[in-house]
Amino acid sequence: MKKLFLIITAIVAFNLSVIAQANFDFSAACASGQTLYYQITDVDAHEVALVPPTSGGWGSYPRPQGDIIFPETVEHDGTTYDIVAIGDSTFYNCRGITGSIVLPDNIRTIGRVAFYGCSGVTGSLTLPQNLESMGWGAFWWLEYMTGSITIPQGVTRIEENTFFANRRITSYTIPASVTYIAQRGLGSGFRLESIYVDEDNPNYYVENNALIERDSKILLLGTKNTIIPDDVVEIGIAAFHFAAYAQNAQPLVIPNSVKIINDAAFHVACFPSISLPDSLIYIGNSAFVGDNTIVQSDLPQTLTHIGSLAFGNCWFVDGGVSIPEGIDTIASNTFNNSHITSVSIPITVVSIGEKAFYECDELQSITCYNSIPPVLDATSFHGVDKDIPVYIPYGSYDEYISTPYWNEFTNFIEMTDGPALNTEWYYEIQNENGSITYQHLECAADTTINHKEVTIIIRTNTLYDKGEHTEVTREYVYEVNDVLYWWNKDLEEFTVLYDFNVEEGDEWEVSVGEESITLHVDAVSEFVYYGIPYKALTVSDEEGVFSGTIVCGIGHMTSFFPEKLMTRGEEFSVEGIRCCWKNEELVFKMGNSDCDAIYNELHGIEEDSSSTGSGTLTVYPNPTDGVLFVETRHGTSLPTQTYRITNLMGQTLMTGQITSETDQINVSSLPDGMYFISVGDMTRKFVVR
C-alpha cells in the first residue's frame, strides 16, 4: 500500500510539472548567460514574449542571477523571433538580478508585476522607445534601483504601483501621450528631486516640483523640496512616500486649499515639520505614519475622518493632541507609538479602537469630555501609565471606574470650573482695637481633592504695618454650572459657597466646620462696572454673618468667605473688597483705592528691589533660582529661630534654624513653583524658578 501511494504521488508530481512547463514554448540562453523562457505570440510575425517558466512563476526552475543583457531577438528551430513583450510576473521576485535593466526598443508591452521585487537591481532602468503599455505593478518595489526614469512617447497609461516604492529614483520625465496616471502609480523617495511633464500634456502638469492632475487638482507626486501650490485640493495616495527620509528636507506647509489627505500620503516621509491646514476634512490610513513631525497639537477642527495608523510614530511639537469634535471614532492604531504628552478627547467620540494609543508611554494626561465613557479595546491604551491623571466630566466618576479597560486607570479627576489661576482679591479688615489688617486672596494653583479638580486659594491676613502677625491658610474651591463649591475641612466634603442659579426668594446653606448659616436671596439684579454687566445677588442671613452683595465673576463685596463665621473669637471682620486682579490686570476696584500701589506692595514690586516683606521678616531675591536670603530685623531675644517652608497644599518641605539676622537657605532642591516660609508668627511667599 505504501509503495502504491509513492507511485501515485510521483505520477501527480510529474503531471503537475508537465502542466507547469506548458507556460513557455522554448527557452534560450541570452548573451549574459542566463536562461530565459519564451512564448510565441504571433507565428506569422515571428514575435515572442518573455514569460516565467511556469504558470505559477519560477517554481523549481533556477531564477536568473547577475546582470542580464536583454536580447532584441531569439533563435529557435531556425527561426529568428522578435521579442516584443514581457509577460505578467516574468521576473517576479527575481532578487538575484543585478546591475541595470536596459530593455530593447522593440518591446511594446510589459505585463503585470513583471519585475516586482527585483531588489538586487542597483542601477538604472531604460525603457524601450516603442513601449506602449506597462501593467499594474510592473516595476514595483525595486527599492535599490537608481537614476532617472523617462516614460517613452506612446505610453498612454501609468497604472497603480507601476513604479511604486522605488525610493532611489532621482527624476521622472512624462510625455504628452500619457493621459492617465493612477494614484500611487509613480513612487516618491528620498532621492527624488525633480519631475518633468511635457507642456503639451492635456491632463497633467508640474508646479513647484509637484505633479498635479489638471481638472481635479490632486497632487499625485511630490519630492523632498516640493512647495505645495495653494490651489491643490487633495494629496494623492502615497504622494510623498519616503520623500524626505534621511535627507535635509525643508519644513512642509500644506495650504488651506487642501481638503483631503489620502492613505499613506506622507508615509515615512520624515519631514522635519508639517503644518496642517485649517480646511482639512479627511486624513486617510497611515497618512503620516513614521517619524513625521506635526507642528500643531490642535488638529484641524474641520476634520471628520482620521484613518487607522494615521499618526503612528509621529512627533507633535507641542506634545499634546486635541481630537476634533467631528470625530466619533478614534480608529485602530491612530497614534500607535506616537510621541504625545497629552490627549483631549471630545464629547463626540464614542469609541477608541484597538491600539489607538498603543505604547504612547510619554502620555502624561488624558482629558475625555464624554460623560459616557467611550468604548475601549483591551489594547487601546496598552503601554500607557495607568496612574496618569484622567480628566472626566463632573459627575461621571462612577461610570468610568466601572467601565471595562477605563477602570484600569487609577487617577480620575472630575473637571470643574472656578476662579481662574492668577486671580487675586484684596479686602480690608477692621479690627476691634481699631487697627487695620489687609486680606490677600490668590488663586495660586490647581490640585485634586476627592477626584475633583479644584483651585487653591491662598488666604493671607496681615496687620497693615506688617509688624505683628501674618496668618496664611489655604482654601479649596471649584465651580460647576454656576455653583461655587468650597472644601469644608472639618467635614471633609465640598459645600456650596455661591449659587448663581438662584432667583429672588431662594435660599442656600453655607457651612463652616459644623456650623452653618442659611443665605436668603433678597434680590437679583445687574451690576454694571465700566460698561460690563455682572449678575448680582443681594443676600442676607439672620446673624448678618455673610449678608451683602455677591457679584458673579468677582465675589462677595464684603468678604469672599464667611469670615465672621470662620474667625469667631478672633475680634476682627472683613469690611469690604478694595481690588480684584486677573492675570496682573485690574478688573475691579472699590472707591478710590490705589490698587496699583497695593498690588506692588503685595508682590514686593519696588524700584531697585526684589525682596518680599518688611518689618521682622524679609526674603530675597524673589523669585530665586537657588539661594533664599532671610532677614529677621528688629532683633530677637532668642539665639536662633526655626523656619518652616511649605508648598501650596500646606505640606512642610523644609525646616531649619535661622542663626543670624541675615541668613541664607539653599532651596535649589525645590521644583519650580510658589512656596511659603514662616519664621515665628510671620509668613512670606516666595517663588522658585
Secondary structure as the mmCIF struct_conf table of DSSP 4:
data_model
#
loop_
_struct_conf.conf_type_id
_struct_conf.id
_struct_conf.beg_label_comp_id
_struct_conf.beg_label_asym_id
_struct_conf.beg_label_seq_id
_struct_conf.end_label_comp_id
_struct_conf.end_label_asym_id
_struct_conf.end_label_seq_id
HELX_RH_AL_P HELX_RH_AL_P1 LYS A 2 GLN A 21
TURN_TY1_P TURN_TY1_P1 ALA A 22 ASN A 23
BEND BEND1 ASP A 25 ASP A 25
STRN STRN1 PHE A 26 ALA A 29
TURN_TY1_P TURN_TY1_P2 ALA A 31 SER A 32
BEND BEND2 GLY A 33 GLY A 33
STRN STRN2 THR A 35 ASP A 42
TURN_TY1_P TURN_TY1_P3 VAL A 43 HIS A 46
STRN STRN3 GLU A 47 VAL A 51
BEND BEND3 PRO A 53 PRO A 53
STRN STRN4 THR A 54 THR A 54
TURN_TY1_P TURN_TY1_P4 SER A 55 GLY A 56
STRN STRN5 GLY A 57 GLY A 57
BEND BEND4 TRP A 58 TRP A 58
TURN_TY1_P TURN_TY1_P5 GLY A 59 SER A 60
BEND BEND5 TYR A 61 TYR A 61
HELX_LH_PP_P HELX_LH_PP_P1 PRO A 62 PRO A 64
STRN STRN6 GLY A 66 ASP A 67
BEND BEND6 GLU A 72 GLU A 72
STRN STRN7 THR A 73 HIS A 76
TURN_TY1_P TURN_TY1_P6 ASP A 77 GLY A 78
STRN STRN8 THR A 79 ILE A 86
TURN_TY1_P TURN_TY1_P7 ASP A 88 ASN A 93
TURN_TY1_P TURN_TY1_P8 ARG A 95 GLY A 96
STRN STRN9 ILE A 97 VAL A 102
TURN_TY1_P TURN_TY1_P9 ASP A 105 ASN A 106
STRN STRN10 THR A 109 ILE A 110
TURN_TY1_P TURN_TY1_P10 ARG A 112 GLY A 117
TURN_TY1_P TURN_TY1_P11 SER A 119 GLY A 120
STRN STRN11 VAL A 121 THR A 126
TURN_TY1_P TURN_TY1_P12 GLN A 129 ASN A 130
STRN STRN12 SER A 133 MET A 134
TURN_TY1_P TURN_TY1_P13 TRP A 136 TRP A 141
TURN_TY1_P TURN_TY1_P14 GLU A 143 TYR A 144
STRN STRN13 GLY A 147 THR A 150
HELX_LH_PP_P HELX_LH_PP_P2 ILE A 151 PRO A 152
TURN_TY1_P TURN_TY1_P15 GLN A 153 GLY A 154
STRN STRN14 ARG A 157 ILE A 158
TURN_TY1_P TURN_TY1_P16 GLU A 160 ASN A 161
BEND BEND7 THR A 162 THR A 162
STRN STRN15 PHE A 163 PHE A 163
TURN_TY1_P TURN_TY1_P17 PHE A 164 ALA A 165
TURN_TY1_P TURN_TY1_P18 ARG A 167 ARG A 168
STRN STRN16 ILE A 169 ILE A 174
TURN_TY1_P TURN_TY1_P19 ALA A 176 SER A 177
STRN STRN17 TYR A 180 ILE A 181
TURN_TY1_P TURN_TY1_P20 GLN A 183 ARG A 184
BEND BEND8 GLY A 185 GLY A 185
STRN STRN18 LEU A 186 LEU A 186
TURN_TY1_P TURN_TY1_P21 PHE A 190 ARG A 191
STRN STRN19 SER A 194 VAL A 197
TURN_TY1_P TURN_TY1_P22 GLU A 199 ASP A 200
BEND BEND9 PRO A 202 ASN A 203
STRN STRN20 TYR A 204 GLU A 207
TURN_TY1_P TURN_TY1_P23 ASN A 208 ASN A 209
STRN STRN21 ALA A 210 GLU A 213
TURN_TY1_P TURN_TY1_P24 ARG A 214 SER A 216
STRN STRN22 ILE A 218 LEU A 221
TURN_TY1_P TURN_TY1_P25 LYS A 224 ASN A 225
TURN_TY1_P TURN_TY1_P26 ASP A 230 ASP A 231
STRN STRN23 GLU A 234 ILE A 235
HELX_LH_PP_P HELX_LH_PP_P3 GLY A 236 GLY A 236
TURN_TY1_P TURN_TY1_P27 ILE A 237 ALA A 246
BEND BEND10 GLN A 247 GLN A 247
HELX_LH_PP_P HELX_LH_PP_P4 ALA A 249 PRO A 251
STRN STRN24 LEU A 252 VAL A 253
TURN_TY1_P TURN_TY1_P28 ASN A 256 SER A 257
STRN STRN25 ILE A 260 ILE A 261
TURN_TY1_P TURN_TY1_P29 ASP A 263 VAL A 268
BEND BEND11 PRO A 272 PRO A 272
STRN STRN26 ILE A 274 SER A 275
HELX_LH_PP_P HELX_LH_PP_P5 LEU A 276 PRO A 277
TURN_TY1_P TURN_TY1_P30 ASP A 278 SER A 279
STRN STRN27 TYR A 282 ILE A 283
TURN_TY1_P TURN_TY1_P31 ASN A 285 SER A 286
BEND BEND12 ALA A 287 PHE A 288
TURN_TY1_P TURN_TY1_P32 VAL A 289 ASP A 291
STRN STRN28 THR A 293 ILE A 294
BEND BEND13 VAL A 295 VAL A 295
BEND BEND14 SER A 297 SER A 297
STRN STRN29 ASP A 298 ASP A 298
TURN_TY1_P TURN_TY1_P33 GLN A 301 THR A 302
STRN STRN30 HIS A 305 ILE A 306
TURN_TY1_P TURN_TY1_P34 SER A 308 ASN A 313
STRN STRN31 TRP A 315 PHE A 316
TURN_TY1_P TURN_TY1_P35 VAL A 317 ASP A 318
BEND BEND15 GLY A 319 GLY A 319
STRN STRN32 GLY A 320 SER A 322
TURN_TY1_P TURN_TY1_P36 GLU A 325 GLY A 326
BEND BEND16 ASP A 328 ASP A 328
STRN STRN33 THR A 329 ILE A 330
TURN_TY1_P TURN_TY1_P37 SER A 332 ASN A 337
STRN STRN34 HIS A 339 HIS A 339
BEND BEND17 THR A 341 THR A 341
STRN STRN35 SER A 342 ILE A 345
TURN_TY1_P TURN_TY1_P38 ILE A 347 THR A 348
STRN STRN36 SER A 351 ILE A 352
TURN_TY1_P TURN_TY1_P39 GLU A 354 GLU A 359
TURN_TY1_P TURN_TY1_P40 ASP A 361 GLU A 362
STRN STRN37 SER A 365 CYS A 368
BEND BEND18 SER A 371 ILE A 372
HELX_LH_PP_P HELX_LH_PP_P6 PRO A 373 PRO A 374
STRN STRN38 VAL A 375 LEU A 376
TURN_TY1_P TURN_TY1_P41 ALA A 378 GLY A 383
BEND BEND19 VAL A 384 VAL A 384
TURN_TY1_P TURN_TY1_P42 LYS A 386 ASP A 387
BEND BEND20 ILE A 388 ILE A 388
STRN STRN39 PRO A 389 ILE A 392
TURN_TY1_P TURN_TY1_P43 TYR A 394 GLY A 395
HELX_RH_AL_P HELX_RH_AL_P2 TYR A 397 ILE A 401
TURN_TY1_P TURN_TY1_P44 SER A 402 SER A 402
BEND BEND21 THR A 403 THR A 403
TURN_TY1_P TURN_TY1_P45 PRO A 404 TYR A 405
HELX_RH_3T_P HELX_RH_3T_P1 TRP A 406 GLU A 408
STRN STRN40 ASN A 411 GLU A 414
STRN STRN41 ASP A 417 ASP A 417
BEND BEND22 PRO A 419 PRO A 419
HELX_LH_PP_P HELX_LH_PP_P7 ALA A 420 ALA A 420
TURN_TY1_P TURN_TY1_P46 LEU A 421 ASN A 422
STRN STRN42 THR A 423 ASN A 431
TURN_TY1_P TURN_TY1_P47 GLU A 432 ASN A 433
BEND BEND23 GLY A 434 GLY A 434
STRN STRN43 ILE A 436 ILE A 449
TURN_TY1_P TURN_TY1_P48 ASN A 450 HIS A 451
STRN STRN44 LYS A 452 LEU A 463
TURN_TY1_P TURN_TY1_P49 TYR A 464 ASP A 465
BEND BEND24 LYS A 466 GLU A 468
STRN STRN45 THR A 470 VAL A 480
TURN_TY1_P TURN_TY1_P50 ASN A 481 ASP A 482
STRN STRN46 VAL A 483 ASN A 488
TURN_TY1_P TURN_TY1_P51 LYS A 489 GLU A 492
STRN STRN47 GLU A 493 ASP A 499
TURN_TY1_P TURN_TY1_P52 PHE A 500 ASN A 501
TURN_TY1_P TURN_TY1_P53 GLU A 504 GLY A 505
STRN STRN48 GLU A 507 VAL A 512
TURN_TY1_P TURN_TY1_P54 GLY A 513 GLU A 514
STRN STRN49 GLU A 515 TYR A 529
TURN_TY1_P TURN_TY1_P55 TYR A 530 GLY A 531
STRN STRN50 ILE A 532 SER A 540
TURN_TY1_P TURN_TY1_P56 GLU A 542 GLU A 543
BEND BEND25 VAL A 545 PHE A 546
STRN STRN51 GLY A 548 VAL A 551
TURN_TY1_P TURN_TY1_P57 CYS A 552 ILE A 554
STRN STRN52 GLY A 555 HIS A 556
BEND BEND26 MET A 557 THR A 558
BEND BEND27 PHE A 560 PHE A 561
HELX_RH_AL_P HELX_RH_AL_P3 GLU A 563 MET A 566
BEND BEND28 THR A 567 THR A 567
TURN_TY1_P TURN_TY1_P58 ARG A 568 GLY A 569
BEND BEND29 GLU A 570 GLU A 570
STRN STRN53 PHE A 572 LYS A 582
TURN_TY1_P TURN_TY1_P59 ASN A 583 GLU A 584
STRN STRN54 GLU A 585 LYS A 589
TURN_TY1_P TURN_TY1_P60 GLY A 591 ASN A 592
HELX_RH_AL_P HELX_RH_AL_P4 CYS A 595 LEU A 602
TURN_TY1_P TURN_TY1_P61 HIS A 603 GLY A 604
STRN STRN55 GLU A 606 GLU A 606
TURN_TY1_P TURN_TY1_P62 GLU A 607 ASP A 608
STRN STRN56 SER A 609 SER A 609
STRN STRN57 THR A 612 THR A 612
TURN_TY1_P TURN_TY1_P63 GLY A 615 THR A 616
STRN STRN58 THR A 618 TYR A 620
BEND BEND30 PRO A 621 PRO A 623
STRN STRN59 THR A 624 THR A 624
BEND BEND31 ASP A 625 GLY A 626
STRN STRN60 VAL A 627 GLU A 631
BEND BEND32 HIS A 634 HIS A 634
BEND BEND33 SER A 637 PRO A 639
STRN STRN61 GLN A 641 THR A 646
TURN_TY1_P TURN_TY1_P64 LEU A 648 MET A 649
STRN STRN62 THR A 652 ILE A 658
BEND BEND34 SER A 660 GLU A 661
STRN STRN63 THR A 662 ASN A 666
TURN_TY1_P TURN_TY1_P65 SER A 668 SER A 669
BEND BEND35 LEU A 670 LEU A 670
HELX_LH_PP_P HELX_LH_PP_P8 PRO A 671 PRO A 671
BEND BEND36 ASP A 672 ASP A 672
STRN STRN64 GLY A 673 VAL A 679
TURN_TY1_P TURN_TY1_P66 GLY A 680 ASP A 681
STRN STRN65 MET A 682 VAL A 688
#
